[in-house]
Amino acid sequence: MDRDAKYFSTLDSGRLRCLLCPVGCKLRDGEEGVCMGRVNRGGKMVATNYGEIVSVAIDPIEKKPLYHFHPGDPILSVGPNGCNLSCKNCQNWTISQEKQPTSYMAPDQLVALALDRGSPGIAYTYSEPFIWYEYLCDVAALAHDNGLYNVCVTNGYINAEPLSDLIPLVDAVNIDVKSIRAAFYRTMCKGNLETVMRTVDTCAAAGMHVEVTNLLIPGLNDTEAELRELAAWIASLDRCIPLHLSRYFPSFQLDVDATPIEALKHAFGIAKEYLDFVYVGNAQIEGASDTLCPGCSATLIFRSGFAIRIADLEGKKCRNCGREISIVV
């Protein structure tokens, strides 16, 4: 169902420029933006993806991945069609780069579904939730009114003003930092690194719960220098921000071999030099998914896949040494 879209300007000859993200699509009448969710319709920017859901499920919150935000919660998860980046290695390319059938659900219907399923919140995920901006804002506000929290799993590719307006409505984010090299974003994603770094910084500075994911692709973003630079930058914001290192598998337009387990172990060790909480996803490495106390190394949370067991965590403190842990429970 169409809705008037926010954040655009009028150019010459009836063209509109979208100001939601740095792509800045310049659209003539009838043209659709890169994200496949915004159209110039007679000189008015229209969000054609409003309420159109491509996927809905109850997931463990650990699947997002969020390890330090309400661990163990099952959360209603939804996503739109489309994305504003064009990553050659996209793992969800069938819904991010192609149009799939969707079903309309009004904001009050989605919130009612979350309440009916006993979900404590809503996760906007699977593809890129920020391109769903108008719907995301409407649902998130209504979710807060009903005592639910909001989680976004995002590429962080959004302009400063819409991000600032959205922040009060979102309680936690996992932001995919695809590389700490600007060239990677230009050649692999058709985007820019600066915007994503600003999004992480802005969300962290605003007091939002932030976790970061980095997909390690052999030969493209996995040198020791890059790993150290990424971990050091995150630590400069807050060394308690959890970093999730994910294993790459061949997908979409990229046919590089899957990330070796030894490379993930090496990256894990490097990142731990800078950050208190580092995790490895998409691979079974003993201890690399557990949460340890940075003070005494007691195991606070054991994880096996998406299943968890609380151990020496009592509220937000380590039961063993009393250290307060940066975790939302």
N, C-alpha and C positions, 0 to 999 in steps of 0.2 A: 504494500500500500504506500503510495507516494506521500511525502511530506516536504514542506519547504525546508531547504537546507540552509545552514549557517555558514559564515566565513567564505565570502566570495566578493569579487569586485567586478564592475562593468567596464568592458573595454570598448573598442570601436566596432562598428558594424554588427552590433548585437552580440558580440562574443562576451563570455564570462570567464573570469579566471578564478579557479578554486583556490582558497587560502587555508584549507584544512591541513594540508601537509606540504612539504617542500617540493613535491613534484610540480605543483602549481599548474595543473592542466588548464589550457586555454581552449574553451569549447564554443564552437558555433552552435546555432540552434539545431537541436536534435542529436548533438554529439555527446558521447559518454566518456567519463574520465577513466584513467588507467585502472582505478580500483573497481570499476564496473558497478558502482553504487550511486553515482551522481551524474545528472544529465542536465544540459541546458534545454529547457523547454519554454520556448517563446520568450526568451530573455529572463527567465527565472530559474535559479538553481534548485533542482529537485532531488531529494534523497529517495531514489527508487528502491533502495534496499531496506527501507524502514520496516521493521517487524518481520522481515523475511528471514527465516531460520533454515540453515542448510543441515544442521546437526544438533541434536539435543540428547543428553544422557546424564545419568548420575555417575560421577567419577570420584575416586579418592582424591583429596586435594593434593596429595603427593604426586599425582600424575601431571600436574600443571607445568613444571613441578614447583610446589611450595612446601618446604620442609619446616619452616619456622612460623607458619601462620595456621593456627588451629589444627595442629597435627592430628591425623586420623579422621577428620571430618569428611563425610560423603557430601559432595556439592553438586547442585544442578549446574550443568555446563552447556552452554549454547554458543553458536557461532554463525557468522554470515558467510555468504559467497564473496570471494574477491580479496585483493590485497593491493597495497600501494607500492610494494617492492616486487621485483621480478627475479628472485633468487634462482640461479641455475640448479641449485641443489635442493630445492624445496621438497620437504618431506610430505607436505599436504597439498601438492600441486593440483590434484583433481578438484579441489574446492577453492584454492586460492588463485589459480591461473585459468581455470575453466568455469563456465557456468553450469551449475547443477540445479535440479529441482529444489524449490524451497517451499516452506509452509508459513503462512502468516500467523503471528501470535501477537495480540495487543499487549502493551506493557502490563496492564492489570491481570491479564490471563497468565503471563509468564510468572509474575510474582505469586499469583494464586497457586500455580503449579509447584513452585518452590516450597511454599508453605504446606501444600497438600502432601508433598513427598518427604516432608520433615527435613528439608535442606536448610542449614543455617545461613546460607548465602547463595549468590549466583556468580558463576565464573563465565566470563566472556572470553572465548578461546577458540581453538581449532584453526581458524584463519586469522584475520587481523581485525580485532574489535574496534580500533580507533576509526576505521572507515565507516563504522556503524554509528557514527557520532550522535546523531539526533536521537536514535532509538536507545543507545547506551545511556545517554543522559536521562531520558524519561524513565527508563526502567530502574536505573540506579537510584534516582531520587525516590521513587515509589518503594523500592526495596528497603531503603533506609527508614522510610516512614513506617514500615512493617517490621522493623527490628532485624533485617537481614543485612549481611555485609556483601560488598562487591569486590570481585577480584578480576583483574585484566591480565591476560597472557598476551604480550604484545611485542612488536618489533621496535616500538618506541619512535616510529617515524611520524611525527606530528609537529605542527608549528607551535610556537611558544604560547600564543594567546588562547587557542582552544585547549591546550594542555592545562594552562592555569585555571580555566573555567571548569575543567573536568575534575581536577584534583580533589575538591571537597567531597565528591561523590564516590571516590574509589578508595578502598581500604588497603588493598595490597596489589602489587604488580610483580610479575616476573617479566623482565625485559631481556629480549634476545639480543645480546651484543655479538654480532656475527664475526667480528674481527676487530682488532685494535689498529688496523691499518686502513687508511682512507682508500688506498688503491683497491683493496678487496671489495669495498662497498661499491665503488665505481664500476668495476669490471664484472663482479659476480651478482650484484643485487640491483644495479641501476639506481643507487641511492648515495647518501653521504653519511660518513661516520659522525661528523660534528653534531648533527641533529640528535642522533641516538645517545651520544654522550651527554648532551644537554638535558635530554629527557630523564636519564638516570639521575643526574645531579639534581635536577629540579624536584623530582619525586622524593629523593632522599632528604633534601633540604627542607621539604614541606612536612617531614615527619611521617610520610607514608611508609608502610612496610614494603621493602624492596628486596627482591632476589634477582640474580642475574644468571642467564644461561649462555654458554658458549659451546657451539658445536665444533669439534675438532676435525678438520678435514686434512688428511695427509698431503703435505706438500703445498698447501694453500694458505693455512693460517695457524700452523702448529709448531713454528720454530720456538726454541727456548727463549729467544729475545722477545718474541711476541707474547708468549705466556707470562713472562716476567713483567712486561709493560702493562698487560691487561690486569694482572693481579695487583700490581703496585698502584695503578690508577683507581681501582675499586677501593683498595685500602686507604687511599688518600681521601675518599669520601667517608668511609666508615669500615674498619677492618672486620666488623661483625656482619656485613652484608654477605649472605650466603652466595657462593658461586657454584653453579651446576655445570660440570664438564660433561658433554654428551658425546656419545659415539656416533660417528657418521656412517651411514650405509648408502650405497649408490641409489640415486633417485633422480627423477625428472631428466634434466639435460646433462647431468654430471655422472660419469662412470669411473670415478677414482675408486680404488680399493677401499674397503671399510677400514676404519681406524683400528690399528693394532692394539690389543689389550696392553701391551708393554708401553705404548705411547701414552695411553690414558693414565697408567700408573705413574709414569714419569711426570706428566703434567700435574697430576694430583699432588705429588711431592713438591713441585715447584710452587704451586699456588698456596700450599699450606705454609710456606715460608712467609707469606705476606698476610694471609687471611685466617681468621679463626675458624671459619666453617666452609669447607670445600667438599663437594659430593661428585660422584661419577654416576651418570645415567646410561641406560641402554647397555649395561655390561655388568656382569656379576664379579665384583672384586671385593674380597673380604674386607670389611671395615670401612669401605669407601662410601657407604650410604648411611652409616650410623652417625649420630650427633654426639660428640664428645665435649666435655667441659674444657674450655680453654685454660682453666686454672689448674685442675688436678687430673685431667684426662679420664675422669670417670665417664662411663657410657650413659648418656642421658636418655637416648632413644635408640633402640635397635630397629633396623628396617630390613625386611626381606621382600623384594619387589615393592609393591605398594602397601604391604601390611606392616604395621608398626607395633612396637611394644615399649611403653614408657617404663624406664628403669629408674635411674637416679635423678630424675627431674621431679621436683615438687613445686607445683605452681610454675613460677618463672625462675626458680633457683635450683642450683645443684645441691642435692641432698647431702653429698659427701663433703663439700667444702664451703657451701653457702654462697657461692658466686652467683650473681644475677646474670641470667642468660637472655640474649636478645631474641625472644620468642614470644609470640602472641598466642595465648591459650584461652 
